[in-house]
Amino acid sequence: MSTAWSSSGPAPQRDDEQRLRELGYQPVLARRMGGFGNFAISFSVISILSGCMTLYGFGLDTGGPAVMMWGWAGVGLFVLCVGLALAEVTSAYPTSGALYYMADRLGGRTWGWYTGWLNLLGLLGAIAGIDYGAALFTGALFNLQWGFDPTPESTMVIFVCILLVHAALNLFGVRLVSVLNSVSVWWHLAGVAIIVGALAIVPSHHQSPEFVFTDFVNDTGWSNPLYVGAIGLLLAQYTFSGYDASAHLSEETSNASVFAARGIVRAIWVSWVAGFVLLAGLTFAIQDYAGTQKSATGVPPAQILIDALGTSGATAMLLIVIVAQLFCGNAEVAAASRMVFAFSRDGALPGSRLWQRVSSRTQTPVHAVWLSVAVACVLALPSLYSETAYGAVTAINVIGITPAYAIPIFLRLRAGDRFQRGPWHLGRWSKPVGWIAVVWVAVVTVLFCLPQSSPVTADSMNYASIALAVVLLLATIWWFVARRSYNTPSAYGTAREQAEIAEGIV
């Protein structure tokens, strides 16, 4: 096919299983997710009601309304290019390993190894960041409703409870995960409509369009407006992450070569549109800019809702946001656990034989689920002692997962005509879109590492560069230990591979 955004029609499930065997794996996960469910998991992980709301306060300081609104529009376009290019490679390699498997096939074992570790740490950091953010919003809700004091200790208790709920839900099987994600789509879209509608109708005062689209605010301590505007783009870029979830669930999706690719692209553009509406609704409804920045709730969007709708209205809107965040965290646990399962299946993790085991009853990687939530809990523990720790956890997420998106895209471009396209591809647009994606990821990776406020102190430092260095160092150290055991199979079917797969069924 030579036209852009091409795809084939639905294929029988046996073709999915045959394709997986051609890629080297015996099917062991339950293929019970359809196209909408696959789109829904990436849409839920992006979660505009999680990312936009949690990072809105960051946007108020780093450029203000103008950078938030135009930055969202521009970043969304570049992220769509990344998603399109990644979807094309996903169509060719629809496995749970996703990014690292693509990199391994297109560039070799070393490329696959480092991509896998970046992707894995990013996914685990995402669970910690999303669920800790949900705990913060839950504490703000409890404060409004019952005068609850959201201390670091109490927030951590809420966080652990959320992790346990998400682990339990993921143990019931992918069908429940798919149903919850489908509900999540409509919850997010209806939630945005309700919140924006209430903010448009109830308050007697709104900001002007000039304020919303042109007002520039710099409370970072840096004097260069271009630098501040560049940093302000990270609100959108932080939010637009996690759409590789569709690829990680491809072994549980029917017609995965098409639906996993479509899921990535649809999740991005729907989030792009809905997120712009949400940010506009919040910004038009600001009653007191300085008061919003310094909200006693610790959550600036909560202050906007309180000022505009009153305590009761704000409580109802916060409940909508918290439920959306819970959907988001649950979807992220599903994606991360499949990455743990796949990476262990190829012998990359300590204790791989344990983490690759799959329940014979639910066909779910049970141990991988528990490992995912346990590591996420450990990553968030420093939040008990430092307010900057939550930012560091977010840094682990984005600095790991974003570069991992560009690696298989770059390797696909380097392969040229040797790359065998799947049924969903970009046709003649493949190279220009791919290079735009690679260059954009390179730019934002640098932005992720820049200091975001001045003066730079231990509390204000951006720990993203340290997080990236630590991940690469740990991956290098473990490479010398596990490089003999790590291997992606070229084709499934040998007696040894069948025996190894059989050992993974419990």
Disulfide bonds with the S-S distance in Angstrom:
none
